[in-house]
Amino acid sequence: MSVPAALGHVRWLGGGSGAGKSTVARALAARDPSLVVVDSDALMADHARRADPAGSPELARFAAATLDARWLGRTPEQMLESFHWYRGEAFDLLLDDVAALPGDRPVLVEGFRLLPPLVAPLLAEPSHALWLLPTPAFRRRAFAERGSLDDVAWRTSDPPRALANLLARDALFTDRLRGQCADLRLPVLEVSGSLSVEALAGRVGAALWIAGTGGSAVRSGRPRRQG
């Protein structure tokens, strides 16, 4: 059996940091109790421990670096190019975890680690995946509400500059996803905050599961402002 056929019960929800992927996944799981959600962010620590340093060199360098070296010692462009998860390191471990799940229930894998070039070969159909692209304003609001970036920035010697670097890096990452999805003709959905969580979850659920409805909300590689 081919990989796409073996993973035909799996759907993939990727996107930029702060796009609401986890929130949408939880909303979809609440609607369908049979849905198994794989939070790839929650697996990062385990995958970092299990990763072979030879196959994940940037992860090893990141782990050994100080906070200032990580978030102040490089430009946002350099941070983007060297960040291990953005390079797809340890993605094979995520695939192993997904493949080990029972195949008799629908599975939704979500997280920013789902890079389009890595996910595309796994798809029986392009509609089995979707990438959420947050607008800059929405991303900033999301991080402010979470406080996650502030937690990182305030542990450096220059929190304002570290925060600016992180936000700039994540904006560059979202732009990269947009371009990759366009090149691979994969569906995207721009998230601006104009929709409620339930409405956005409805759009995502329709795009991933309901045949014939995804085209009205998403187009391959061409974002339409929907949420």
N, C-alpha and C positions, 0 to 999 in steps of 0.2 A: 504494500500500500504506500502511495506517495505521501510526502509530508503534508501537502495541502489537504489531501483526503483524510489523513489521520487526524488533522486538526479542524475538520469541518464544523465541529460543535463549538469552536472557540471564536470569540470576537475580540477585537483589539481596539482599545481606546487610548490613543497617545495624545501628545500635544505639548505646548509650552508650559513651563512652570507657572503655577497660579491660575490655570485655566478652569479649574473646577472639576478635574477628572475624577478624583476620589469622591467628591460630593455627588456627582452625577451617578457614579457606580453604586453608591449606597442607596440612592433613590431608586435606581432600577432594581436592585436586590430586594428592596422593600415591596416593590410591585410584583416581583416573581421570586418567591421563596426557594424555588429550585435552582436559581442562578448562583453559581459559584464565582465569587469575585477574587481575583488574584491581584493584590496590591503590590506592585513591583517595588515601590518605595520601601515598603516594610521589609522586603527581603534583601535590601542593599547591604546591611551589616553582615548578614549570614553569607552572602555571595562574596563580600570583600574578604571574609575569613577563608572561604573555600577556594578563592581564585588562585590560579597558578601565577606567580609573579612574572614568569617568563612570557606568559600569554596576556598579562595585564600590566604592562610596565608603567603606564601612567597612574594606575591605581596604587601601585607600590610607591611611586614617587610622591603621590598626594598624601598617602598615609604617613610618610616620613617627614613631610614638610610642616613647618610651623604655621599658625593661623595667618601671621603677617605675610609669610611667603606665599600662601595660597591666595589670599584676597587683596594684598597690597603690592606684592612684588612683581606683578605682571599686568599688562593691559587687559581690558575686557576681551579683546581679540585673541590674545595669547591664552587667556583663561578658557575661552570657548574651545580652542584647538586642542588644549591639553587635558581638559576635564574628562576623566576616564569613562564616565557613564555616557557622555556625549559622543564618545568614540566607539561605543558598543562593547566595551570590555566586560567580560563575565556574562554576556547575553546568553551564551550557551548554557550557563547554570540556570537561568530563568526558564529557558526552553525545557531543560530536564525536569524542572519542578512542574511545569505545565503538562508535559507529556506523562508524568506520573499520576496525574489526577484521573479518576474514573471517567470513562467516555460516555456515560449514560445521562449526564446532566449538562446543560449549557454552561459555558465558562466565559467570563469576561475578564481579560487581562488589561490592567490600566496602569499608566504611569508615563513619565517623560522619557524613560529608557527605551520605549518602543520606537526606535528610529525607522523611518520609512524604508530605507534600503534593506534593513534587516527583516522587517515584517513582510514586505512585498512577496518574497519567495514562498512564504508560508500560507498565502491566501488562495483558496479555491476561487474566490470572487473578490473584486475590489471592495464590494459593499460589506465585506466581513471586517473591515477596519475603518476607523475614523480618527482624524486628528483635530483637536480643539486648539484654536489659535487665539490667545487672549490679546485684546488691544492693550497698549501700554498703560492706559489709565485704569483698566480693569485689573491688570496684573499688580499695579502698585497698591490698589485698594485691597486686593486679596492678601497680599503680603502684610499690609498694615494690620489687617484684622487678625491674621495668624500670629504675627510677631516673629515668624521663623527667621526671616532675613536679619531682623534687628538682633536676634539672639546671636547669630553668627558675627555680625558686624561689631557688636559691642565687646566681643572678646578679642578684637584686634587693637592695635595702638592708635588707629585712626578710623573710628567707626563711620563718620560721614563718607569718607572716601571709599571704605570697604563696601558700604551699602550702595554707593553709586556704581562701583565696579560690578557688583552682583546684579544689579538691575540692568546695567548695560549688557552684561554677558547674556542674561536671560532673554533680552530683547533680540540680540543677535541670533540666539538659538531658535527663537520663534520664526525669525526671518528665514533661517536655514530650513526649518521644517516646511515652511510655505513653498520654498523653491524645490525641495526634494519631492514633495507631494505633487507639485505641478509637473515635474519631469516624469514621474512615475504614474501620473494620472490616478492618483489616490484621492479619496474624498476628504475634504476639510470643512470645518465650521468655525467661523469667527465668533468669538465670545466678547461681548461688550458690556454685559450686565443689564441689558434691556429686558431680558426674560427672567421670570422666576426660576428657581431651581427645578420645580416640577415641570414647568414648560420646557426648559432646556433638556431635562431628562427625557421628556416625550419626544423631542426632536431627535435626540441621540438614539433612543430606542427604536424609533421608526426607521432611521437611517441604517441601523445595524441589523434589524430583524424583520421588518415588515416589507415584503417584496413589493416593488413598484412605487414606494412612497419616498425613498431616499432622494431621488432626483429633484423633488420639489424643494428640498431643504439644503442639499449640498451638491456641489459639482466637483468633479475630479480636479484637484489642484487649484481651483478658483474659489477663494473664500467669499461667502456671502454673509453679511452681518445679520446674525440671527439671535444671538443671546448675549 
